[in-house]
């Protein structure tokens, strides 16, 4: 449920940092008074005062600390793509693309010395303002020196040495025609330090918390330059779940018809709320790991507007492009994120039986591809998605119960302790089912975690029904198949000796549905799959939340009947319940399939992140 935005009556006070004196004088007088720099101008400060999930309230405060009245004011700023003003008050706010301009009303343009005025707005999107100007000059009140250009923007900060309470920022130097004096470091909209070098160690932070940093340079005349790009980074740890795995799958084919790109992880706010990405999929062919889609993976050229950092890909010899380059840029902005290359999946699992006949050679081929010098820095390990060892998926395997363990042992031996080695595994806990067919417990000693695919239990692949939740958390009276629930899968894996901390619960960012249904409650008959945007019987959450809103819950999962269609899917509310289960069971975390099913503001990813704090 969306709550109403907070009252607009709240006002904030900001400390003035400089006077206004020379700003209103004619140019000749300005030149005459320069000694060598002009007096600082008024200031404008920004605060994101509240956020209610689908929107936020922002507020600017303009302060005149000078000795001469200001007769009017204009504040300008840029928002990243995906963030916008929807309504405002106490100023006339207009937008052109990503650039926004606010001009005073007729009754609040004059500011006496020492006076402040605030205006506010409602907006959508996760972004913060950059490039702020007040009456044409820097919003922080820096001086203006005729004939002396202000500094350039420093490079976007990076972070290392990240702990529960501290981290170190680094950035590339700004340039200036007269020389750089120092740098102002900002955490959010607050200046936390001024340093002479290009690094800063921040401390006293809260574990498991996301922080956003930016940097501005000052030249020898104390002029302030443009703001660097922003970096959002999360500290490690956190009580009750802040150190849990929060992993999402990014599909290479999603960049085509779905038009979902790495940049969407930033504009949706999701990048700050996850810990890991599984890039899907690489193929398994002729006993080797191979490229899945060369065009999407590393060849497609992204324009500046499509790119994570606003810089277009190049066709220079040896230049990396495509999703791999975008993931590289994403990690530069969000260095807490680890990326794994996932191989196999439903369609490409048929190559595993040949590959595991020589697990050492298979591991060597995978390592050589993942650690290819062109993109070795992009990936932090490998994920194997074999559907299913010693059992049947799209095809059947008879390699034996030890084949999977042998494969994972070879992978760990080759990738070593400094790379992640993980696997997506079945959640079929039925007696004699897929979990029983393979030695998952024996393989667990070689892996960092299992992504247990606790979804797709039921769906219109059984065209006649009965209708049932495809991602049931617990069993219930009338469930079509015992052993087809998340809890039964987790319980069985733990009983076989797989540590709880190596198990991640799976969440589907989509629903499964039938048509020809007359019964609203689960258990009804059907005539076939409900229509879906890309595939019959399947639809994204972002579509279902409005086209077929939830009408009830069963076994910890939502369901809905709209006309003759019946759908089951997870909502932010049911995800909250599942995240409580993750913490109560001591699991390693949660993962989801896949990013593009979420809303543009990342409702489901937010629910996972919030639930695991």
VOVO-747388 format. One record per residue: x, y, z of N, C-alpha, C, CB in turn. Coordinates in steps of 0.05 Angstrom, whole numbers, plus 5000, padded with zeros to 4 digits. Last residue first. Glycine has a CB too. Example, Ala and Ser with C-alpha at 12.3 -4.5 7.8 and 13.67 -1.06 7.14 Angstrom:
BEGIN
525749555142527349795143525850015157528249885114
526448865156524649105156526449345156522649115181
This chain:
BEGIN
534948625132536548805149536448705178535449095147
531748335099534248205109536048395124535748095085
527548665084527048425100529448285112525448235084
530149035051529049115077528548875095526449265072
531448695008533548835022532548915050534449085007
526348514992528348325000530548465017529748194976
523949004979522748835000524748625010520248694989
527249184937527149334962526049164985525449584959
525848814899528548814909528748964935530548934888
520448974892521048714903523948694913520548494881
520949514872519349454895520149184908516349444888
523949844834525149624848523549544873527849684856
521850234801523050324826523850094844521250514841
519649934761521750124754523150244779520750344737
518849254786517849524778520249704773515949644800
521548634760520948824781519949084769523348874799
523348324719520648284727519748484748520248014738
528848414712526948554694524048524702527348474666
531748074749531348364753529148484737533948504747
527947454757530347604752529747894751531647514725
529847104811529747084782527447264772529346794772
533747204870531247224854531847204825529947484860
535646994937536247074909533647084894538346874896
537847075005535847034985536847114957533247184992
541646745056540446985044538246905025542547155031
543246325087545246505078544146765067546946385058
538846195144539846155117541846375109537446155097
536346145194539246185193540446145166540646005212
530946135199532245885192535345905191531245785165
529846675208529146475229530546215224526146435230
531446895158532846965183532346755205532047245193
527746655123530546635118532146685144531446845096
522846835146523546545146526546515142521946395124
523147365133523147295162523846995164520347345174
522747315079525347405090525447355120525747705084
517447165074519546975067522247055077519646945036
514847635090514547385106516647185099511847265100
516547965048517248035076517047785094515448265087
513947725006516847715007517847775036518147904987
508747875016509447595019512447555020508247424996
509348445007508348335032509148045036505348365034
511048494954512748584975511948475002512748894977
509047844926508748134929510648234950505748204936
509247294881510047424906509747724904512947344913
503646944851506147084850506747214877506047314828
498946624809500246634835502946774832500646344847
492646724776495546754778496446724806496347034767
487646584729488446544757491546544758487346274769
482346824688485246774692485846764722486947004679
477346994678477746704679480646624683476746574653
477647544719476147414698476447114700477047514670
482747404759481747624744480347514719484047824735
485147214821483347124799482247374785481046944809
491347104853489347294844487747154822490647554834
495847014910494546924886492347124878493346634890
502147004946499647134937498446994913500147434930
504546564996504846674969502146794961505846464949
503946285043505946495043506346625015508546385052
499645935033502345825038504546035035502845585019
496146425000496146145008499046065011494645974987
492247024997494846885000494346605008496547035021
488547444950488847274973491647164975486847044972
488647774907486147754921486247574946483947644902
493048224873492747994892489948004906494947994913
491248464808492148504836491448264854490948754847
492648454749491148254764492048264793491647964752
494948924731493148784713491448574728494648654690
498349084773496149254765494049114748497149494750
501748664782500948824805498649004799503248984815
503048444732500948324748499948494771501848054759
507448754715504948754700502648664718505248574676
511348654752510748934746508248964730513149064732
511848094751510448224774509648504766512348224798
510747804686512347954705510648064728513948184691
508047154672507947444670509547574692504947544671
506246554639508246694655507946994651511146604648
502646334604502846214631504746354649503545934629
506346444545503846364557504246244585502246164540
511046964543510646674543508046614556513046524557
510947514544513047384529512647084526515647434542
505947644568507247824550509347694532508648054565
500847124569503147274580504547444560505147074592
494546824583496246974565498547124580494647184549
494746204621493746474617495646624598493646624644
494445534595495945754606494646024601498845764595
488245164605490845214593492245454606490545264563
483645074634483744974606486345024592481545114590
482844834702483545034682483444904654486245154688
480244764770481044664744481444884724478944464733
482844994834480944984812482044864787479945254806
486445064874485344794871483344774849484044714896
485245694909487045494896485645224894489645464912
479146064895481045944913482945744898479645794936
475746164851477646364860479846244878476146584874
474145784794474345784823476545984832475145494834
474545784740472145894751472345924782469745724745
479145864687478745804715476245934725481245894732
481345964638479145784639478445694667479645544622
488545974651486046094642483845874642486346214613
493846064699492145894681489846064672491045644697
500646274713497746294713496446114693496946564707
505846534754504946324736501946314737506246044743
509747154758507646964766507146754745505047124771
516047404781514047354761511947174772515347224735
520747364810519647634804517547624781521947834797
521346864858520746924830519547204827518746724818
526546704901524046864898523746914868524247134914
529846214942529246334916526646474915529346124895
534646244994531846204986531346354960529946295008
540845935000539446174994536646114984540946354974
545245605042542745585028541445855025540845385042
549445605077550145575049547645545032551945335045
547345615127548645865118549445845089551045935135
545845085136543845285131544945535119542345355156
549844585105549544795125547445005117552244935130
547443955090548144205078547844435098546544275052
545543475111548143575120549043825106550143365116
540543305103542543145089545343245096542143155059
537543685128537643415140539743245128534943285138
538044105093539444125119539643845131537944315137
534843905051537643965046539243975073538044225030
529843875077531143635068534143685063529843535042
528844425089528944225111530443975102526244155121
528544645038530644735057531044525079529845005069
523944355018526544345005528844425024526644524980
519944505054520744225052523444195038518544065037
519745065045520644965071521444665069518344995091
517945084991520545194998521545065025520445495001
514844494964514744744978517544834986512944725004
513543954947513844174929513244444943511944144905
512343554982515143594976515643824957516343344964
506243334951507843364974510843384967507443134994
502243654905504543474907506043534933506343504883
497743994910497743774891499943574894497843894863
494744134973497044184955497243944936499644224971
490844045011490044044983492344104964487944234979
493344445061491444235055490544255026488944255073
500244605050497544675058495644445050496644945045
507144785063505044615053502344705062505644325060
510445425049509745195066507645025053508845285094
511345745004513345725026512945475043513245975043
510445644935509345614962511645594982507645364964
510545834881512745874899511845864928514146144894
505945754853508345644841510745674860508945774815
499845544881501945744881504645624871502345854909
495145254835496745234859498945444858497844944863
489844934800491345174806492645154833489445424805
490844244777489444454792491144704797488444344818
490644444707490844504735491444244751488244624745
491144304654488544274667488444364696487543994664
496544364642494644554631491944534644494244494601
502044404671499844224676497344384668499644124706
504344864657505444634644503644394649508444584653
502245244691500545154669501944954650499545384653
504845014755504345214734502745084712506945324723
508944934813506544874798506145094777504144864818
514245074825513144824835510744734819512544834865
516845544813516145364791515245094800518445334771
521545584868519445694851518945494829520145984841
526745534893524245494907521945644893524445574936
532345344880530345464862527545394872530745354834
537445564920535445354918533045464903534645254947
543845664909541345814904539145604899541646014880
548845504956546845404936544645604934545845124944
555545754965552745734972551245594949551546004978
560845594958560245814977557345814985561046084965
563044904956561645134946561345354967558945054935
565144444977566744584956565444844947567144404932
561644215011564244295022565844465002565844045030
557344054979557144304994559844395005555144275017
557743554957558743774941558944034957557143824917
555043254996557943204991559243434975558342954975
549843454989551343485015554343455011550243295036
548443294939548743574944550243624970546043714945
548542804903549942844929550543144933552642684930
542042664877544742774874545942824902544643034858
536842514885538242384863541242464862536942454837
534142794924535242534931536942404910532942344937
532543234894534543274915535843004923533343404940
528742984860531243084849533343134870530843334832
525742444898525742664878528542754871524142894887
524642094938525941994914526142194891524441754904
519542504959520942254965522042134939519142054980
520843194942519142954943520742714948517442924917
523443664937523943514961522143274964523543694986
526144044891524343814892525043634915524543654865
529344464880527844484905525844254907526444754908
535944444849533044384851531944424879532644094842
540644994848539944714851536844684853541344584874
546145364827543245364829542345074829541845534806
552445464860550745304842547745364848551345004845
559045754864556345704873554845534853554945974878
564846034884563945804868561145724880565945564870
568746614883566346484891565646254872563946684892
575846624894573546654877571146514888574146544849
579746494930579146774926576946834907581646924918
580945954930579446064952578546354948581046044977
580045664863581445744887579645874908583745924880
578745474813578145754818579445854844575145794819
580444934816581445104795581045404803580145044769
577844714861580744674858581944874838581444394850
572544844849573944964872576944944869572944844898
571844504804571544794802572944934825568544874801
572443994826574344094806574244394803573843954779
568043994860570743964871572844064851571243664878
563844024824564344254842567044234855562144254863
564443524798564643774783565244004801562043824768
563543164840566143164826566543424810566342924807
558143284851560243334871563043344858560243114893
555843104803555643384811557843454832552843454823
556942554804557942724783557943014790556242684758
554742214841557242334848558142544828559442124852
550041974820549842164842552342314849548842034867
550141964747550541844774550542054795553041694775
548842114696551742124703552241994731552742404703
544342144666544741904681547641884690544041654664
539342634650542142564656542342314672543542804670
534842894600535442724624538442654626533842464623
532543554586533543294578534243144603536043324559
529943924617529343924588530343664575530644164575
530843454665529743724661528743744633531943944667
532042904708531043004682530143294685528742834673
538342674737535442694736534642824710534342854761
543642774745542642504751539542494752543742404777
542543474752544443244752543042984761546743304771
537843764707538643714734540543474734536143654753
540744354707538044274712537444024696536044504704
545844714734545344454720542544364727547544244727
549045234737546145194738545444954722544645454729
554345504772553545284755550645224759555345034760
558046094774555645964784554945744763553246164788
564246384793562646234774560246114788564346024760
567247044806566946754809565046634789565946694837
567347564795568347484821568047184826567047644843
568547944736567347714750568847644775567247484731
571348384716568448404718567348184737567148374691
576648274709575948444732572948464736577048714728
576647974661577247844686576348004711580147774688
575948134609573748194628574248054655571148094617
580548024581578848244571576748324592577448164545
583047574602584047844609582248074601586747884597
578547094628579647214604580547494610577547214580
576246824670578646984676579947084650580546834692
572246534644571546734664573846924670570646604691
575546204611573546394600572846614620571046244591
578745924646580046074625578046274612581145894603
574845664677576645864689577846044668578845724705
572545324640570945524652572645744664569145404674
576844984628575645144607574045374618573944974589
577844754678579944914665578745094644582044734653
573044464685573744684703575844874691574744584730
573744084644571444264644572044514661568944124654
578243814662578343954637576144154635578243764613
575943594709578343774710578543934685580843604715
571643264693571143514708573543704709570343444735
569742934645572443014651572343274667574243054625
564342874647565942634642568942684647565542534613
562043364651562943234676564242974672560543204695
560843474596562843624610563843484635561743904618
556643124584559143094571561443234586559043204542
552643344621553543064622556143014608551442884610
552143904605553543824629554343534629551743884653
549044054561551944004557553343904582553144264549
543844144577544343894563547343844558542943904537
542944644597543944434616544644174602541944384638
540645064569543444984562544644784582545145224561
535545164587535945104559538644984554535645354543
536045254644534145054633534844974605531345164634
543145334659540345414658538645204644540045684643
549545484641547545274640544745384638547745094664
552945914685553045744662550845534663555845614658
554146574707552646324711552546174684549846394721
558946944737558046854711556746584714560446854690
557847424788558647154781557447094753557546944801
559948004821558647894798559747614792559048084773
558648394879560148184866558548064843561047964887
558349054903557048844887559148654876555348974864
561149464926560349244944559149014928558449344965
561949864889564049664892563449444912566549794901
558850184849557750034872559649804878554849924866
561850414809560150584824559050444850557750674807
564549964791566150204798564450394815567150344773
560449624778562049564801563849794809563749314795
558549884731556849864755558449804780554749644750
562849814697562250084706560450074730560950234683
562349254691564849364701564349644712567049374679
557349234667557749114694560249214707557748804693
558649464618556749594636556949494664553949564625
562149084598563149344604561249494622563649504578
558448654593560748624610561948894617562948454595
554548824557553848804585556348784603552148554588
558749224510556549044518556049034548557148774509
565949234508563349354505561149164517562749414475
572849384513570649214521567949374519571049114550
577649484463575749604482573549404488574649874470
581049284424581349174451579349294471584049224460
580749864386581749594388582149514417584449574372
574850254396577750224396578549934398578950394419
569650384395570450154378573450134376569250194350
566650524460568250584436568850334420570950724444
560750724495562750524488564250614463561450244484
559751354528559151164507561450964504558651314481
558051504594560251514574559751284554563051474588
554551464636554151674617556351704596553951934632
555151014667556651254675556351484655559551194678
551850634641551650674670552950944678553050444685
548850844579551050744595550850814624553750844584
545351084546544650814555546650714576544650624532
547651564533545051564547544351294559542851664529
552151394504552451534530549951524546553451824525
550750724479551051014476551451134504548551144462
554250114473552250274487552850574483552250204517
555249604428556149874436553850034448557350024412
556248914438554349134433555449394444551649064446
560048544459560548684433558648924428560148484411
559148224503561548394503561948544477563948224507
553748014507555647994528557848194527556847714528
550848104460549948224485552148224506547448074496
554347824424553348094418552548234444551048094399
555047314446557347494443556447784439559147404420
552046944489551147124468553247344465548347254475
555346554517552546514512551546684489551046574536
561746234510560146484510557246424503561346684489
562645624547562945784524561246034527562145634498
565945094580564345334583564845514559565245484609
565844424550567144674558565044894564569044774536
563843974525565443944549566644194560567543744544
560844184483563244024477565044004501564744144454
558344714522558444584496561044424493558044784474
554445124557556244894562556044724537555244724588
554145854561553345594551555345374560553145594520
552146344609554146234591553245954583556946224604
546246744612547746504618550146484599545946254617
546947134670545946894657545446934627543346804671
550347324726549947394698549247144682552447534686
548247474788548947244771548347324743547346984780
550547934835549147904810550147644797549648144791
550048144904551147974883549347974858551547694893
547448494938550248434943551548294920550448274968
542849064933543648784928546648744935543148704899
541849594936540349414955541049124951537449454951
543949914898544749974926543649764945543950254934
541249744853544149684856545049724884545749854837
535949934853536449664861539449614867535549474839
534450414833535350414861536150144871533250524879
533250454780531250344797531950354827530650064790
538050644759535750824759533450724776534750864731
541350174766541950434779539450604781544150584764
539049784736539649724764540249974780542049524765
539050014686536550004700536949924730534649804687
544149924666543550194677540950194693543350394654
543749424644545149454670544449724683548149424667
536949374617539949394616541149444643540649634597
531649144581532649184608535749164608531448964628
528449024537529749294539530649354568527749514529
525948574522525248684548526448964552526148504570
528348454473525448524474524748654501523748274470
534448534498533148554472530148644476533348294457
536348444548537048704536535748744508540048734533
535247934562533448144572533948414560533548154601
539347604548537247644529535247854537535747384524
542447604595543447744571541347784550545747584559
539647744659539647574635540747734610536947464629
541447714725541247894702541647734677543448124704
538947524788539847434761539447664741538347174752
541147764852539247754830540547654804538048034825
541847694922542847644895540647634875544347374895
544147784980541747894965542547904936540948194976
546347475038546547485009543947584998547247204997
546947865098545747645082546347695052542747625087
548448245134550548105119549547875102552648005138
543848415158545248605141547448475125546248825157
541448085195541148015167542548205148538348005160
542148235248539748085240539548025211537448235249
546248805237544848625255542448495242543948775279
551848825195549148915201547648715217547648965175
556748735144555448675169552648775171557148775192
559549305107559049025112557548985139561648865112
556549875074558349755093557649455097558349905120
555550015006554449915031556649805049552349695026
555550594965556950354974555750275001559950404977
555150994909553550884932554850624939550550844924
557851574883558351294890556651214913561451244897
556852054831556351954858556951654860553552014867
561552484796559452284797559152174825560052054777
563153134825563752874813561252704810565952724829
560853784811560853554829561553304813558053514841
565254324790562854154787563153904805562454064758
568754754837568154634811565654464812570454484801
569555364870568655084872567854984844566255064892
575155774884572855724868572155424869573255814838
579855894910577655794926575055774910577155964950
584155994881582556224887580056154903581756374861
585955484872587555644890586155914897590255704877
579655094871582255184860583655374880581855324833
576654504895576954794898579654874886576654884928
572153974875574754094877574654394881576454024852
567753504906568153754891570953854895566053964899
564752864907567053034913566953274895569752874909
560352384941561252544917563452734926558752704905
556851794963559051994965559452134939561651854974
552151455002552751574976554751804980550151684963
551350825035552151115036552851205008554551155056
547650315067548550435042549150735046546450395019
549649865118548250105110549450215085548350315133
552149475151549949405133548349635123548249215147
553949895206554149645191551649595174554649415210
555250585201553450375211553650135194550550475213
561550935213559150865198557550645211559950785169
566351125231564051175248561451115233564051455257
569751405172569351215194566951295211571951215212
573351485112570951545128570551325149568451565109
578951735084578051505100575651595118580351395118
580251955019579152025045578151775059576852235043
584252234966583052004981582052105008585151774984
587452604941585252484926584252234939586052424897
589053164986589652944968587152834954590952714983
586853535020588553634999589253414979591153745011
579953575041582553445041584253555018582253135039
574553655083576053795062578953685063575954105065
568453295098571353345101572353515078572853075102
563053275093564153145116567153195119563652845115
557253595073560153595070561453485095561153885064
551353255054552953375076555853365071552253235103
548252975020548453255015550153405036545653385014
552252395021549552505015549852795008547652465039
558052655040556452405044553552485042557152275073
563152965004560452975013559352685017558653124992
569053335008567953065006565153075019569652855021
572753804972570653764991569353494987568553994989
579753884962577253754954575253744978577753474943
584454414942583454194959580854084948583254274988
586954694898587754734926586954504944586354994936
589554624833587654534853588654574881586954234848
590855144783591754944803589554884823594155044818
589255454742591055584762591955394784589655814774
586055134711588155294697590055424717586855504680
585154464733584454744735586754904723583954824765
582153814745584153984732583254274734584553904702
581853294796580653494778582853654765578653684794
584252614802584452904807582853064787587352984806
580152064819582152184802582052484805581852094773
579351794886578251914862580552034845576152134868
577251384941579351484923578051594898581351254916
575551245009574851344982577351424967572851574985
574950715053576750915042575850985014579650815042
570850585111571650535083573550755075569250505064
567450295168569350475155569850395126571950485170
564349905193564150185203565950375188564750195232
565149405171562549465182562149765187562149315208
569149595113568649435137565849505147570749485159
572949665055570249685066569949495090568049635045
577449775024577749745053575049765068579649955064
574950254976576249994984576449995014579049964970
571450584924571750524952573250264956569050514967
571651164881571450884885572050834915573550724867
568351754854569951614874569551314872569051704902
569352014789567451884808568951724828565451704792
574252554786573152294778571252184798575452094773
572053244794573853024799572652764788574352984830
570453734745569453534764571653324769566853404754
575054294741573354094729572353914751574953924708
574754954774575954684768573954504753576854554794
573255574738573155394761574255114754570255364772
577556054706575555834704575555664730576155654680
577956724710579156474722577056254721580256524751
575357174694577657084678578956834688579557304678
573057334759572957394730575557314716572357694725
571456874804573657034797573557084767576356904805
567056754857567256764828569456964820564556854814
566956314914567356574901567456534871569956694911
561455884934564255934928564556194913565355704912
556355714949557255984956560156044950556756034984
554355244931555655244957556855514965557855034958
552355284880550455304902551855314930548555074901
555855684833555755454849553855494874558455374858
551456114793554056034804553655794823555456274818
546356244775548456204755551156124766548756444740
543056254820543456504805545956484787543756734824
546155674835544355874847544956144834544555884878
546655004812547455294809545255464821547855364779
548854334817547154544827548354824822546554514857
550553834798550954074782549254304791550354004754
545253374821548053444815548153704800549553214800
540753034865541453254847544453294844540153514856
539752324862540352564877541152784858542552514899
534751804846537051974842537352214861537252064815
530351454845532351434867534551644868533551174867
523451654832526151564825528051584848527151724802
519452254836519751964833522551894825517651854812
517352774881518652664858518552364857521552754857
515053404905514853124905516053014880511853034907
518553964934517253834912516953534919518853864886
519654634962519754344962518354224937518554234987
523655164989521555064971521854764969521555204943
525355665037525355385027523155345007525155195051
529856185054527256105044527455825033526156305022
532956625102532856375086530056335076533856135102
537157195119534557055115534856805098532557245102
541857485121541357285142538757135138541257425168
539058045088541457915099540757725122543558125108
532857855056534458035071536957895081532958155095
530657664995531857555019533557765032533557295013
525257624952527057804966528057674992525758064971
521657224934524257264920526157434935523757384893
516657114951518857004967521557044953518456714974
512457294919512457374946514857274963509957284959
512857074869512857364871513157454900510357474859
517556514876514856634872515056934875512856504892
523756354842522156444865519356524857523556674879
524655774802524856064806522956144828524056204779
528355204785526355314804526755614808526555164831
529554714737529954994744527655084762530055174719
533054134715530754254729531454534738529954084753
534553654666535253904679532854034690536654094658
533253214636534053164663534853414679536452974663
528453544599530053304601530653234630532653334584
526954064635527654014608529553774607528954264594
522054324681524154134674524554124644523453864684
520654804733520354704706522554514700520254934685
517355104786519254894778518654794750519354664799
516755634825515855544799517955354788515255784780
515555514896517355594873516055494848520255474877
511955314932513655544941515755614920514955474967
512054644906510754864920512855064929509154754945
510754134856512354294874510754514887514654414859
511153474825509553714834511353874853506853634847
515053144804512253114795510453344804511152854807
521553094779519753244796516953204786520553554797
525252474773523852704762522152834783522152634738
529551974749528752134772527552394762531152184792
531051764701529351594718528451734743530851354725
537452034696535151924682533651734700536051784656
539152474752539752254733537152164719541152024747
537953184751537352924762538252704742534352894769
541153804761540653574744539953334760543053524726
538954484775540254234782539654024761539554134810
538255164797538254964776539854714784539555084750
534655694825536255454831535955264807535355314858
534356374831533856154812535755924819534156234782
531756954862533556724862532456514842533856604890
531957664878530757424865532757194866529857484836
534458024910531858094900530457864886532058324881
537958024971537657894945534757944935538157584947
541258545007538858385001539058264973536358555003
547658495036545958625017543558435010547458704991
550958195066550058445078548158605060552458615085
549757475067551157715061550057965075551257765031
547157005070548757075093550257335089550656855100
541556725049543056965044544557055069541257205033
539656085025540456255048542156485039542056085068
534855625007536555834997537156035020535255994973
533654945007533655185024535755385013534355105054
529454454978531754624975531454864995532054724946
527253784985526954064994529654214990526154075024
523053234965525553374965525153674973527053364938
519752644977519652924980522453044981517953015004
518152084933519652214954519052504955522652164951
515351434915515951714911517451834934513451874906
514450924929513750994902514351284896510850934896
517250984982517450754964516850824935515550544973
517251475008515051275014514951054993512351425015
521551895040521351705017519251495025524151565011
523752565056522252315062522152145036519452375072
527552955043526352955070524752705077524553185073
533353065019531152875012529752815039532252604999
535653715013535153495031532953325020534453595059
540554204992538354014986538153795007538853884958
541954894992542454625002540054454998543354625032
545155454967542755294965543455014973541455304936
547756104984547955814983545155684979549255705009
550856694955548956554972549156254968546056654966
558156754944555356814939553556674959554556734911
564157064969562556834963559556914960562756624985
567657594935566357474958564557254950564757694974
572857444887570557584896569357444920568457604874
580057444896577457314889575157474900577457024901
584557694914584257684885581557564877586457524873
580458144906582958164921583957884931582658344945
575958554871577258294872579958314885577558174844
573759044864573858944891575358684894571058904901
573959134810575459314827575759204855574059584829
570558754790573458734783575058904803573958834754
565758954811566758694819569758674813565258474803
565259424784565659434813566759164823563159504828
564359224733566659394738567359404768566159684727
559558944739562058804734564458974740562158704706
555559174795556259154767559059044763556059434753
553458754850554758984840555258954810557459044854
551458294873549558474860550858724848547358544879
555858034897554357904875552658094859552757684886
558658224940559358334913557558234891562158274907
555557984989556458254983556658334954558958304996
554057525012553057574986554357814973550057624987
557957035050556357275046555757315017557857515056
557256345071558656565059556856795055559956485032
554155965096557055915094558556145082557655675078
548855855142549956005119553055975119549156305121
545855255159547855455166548855595141550155315182
538855175150541555105142543455335150541755045112
532854895171534655115172537455015165534655255200
526554695144529254635153531054875152530454395137
519754565157521854745147524554675159521155045152
513654255142516254235155518254425142517253945156
509254255110509654485128512254485142507454485149
507653845080509554025068510254255086508454135042
507053195107506253475106508453645094505453575134
508752625065508652765090507753055085511252755104
504552255019507052395026506652565051507852585002
501051655039501051925030503652065036498652085042
503350995020502451195040502651475028504151175065
501150444984502650694983501550895003502550824954
501749765000500050005000501850255000498150005024
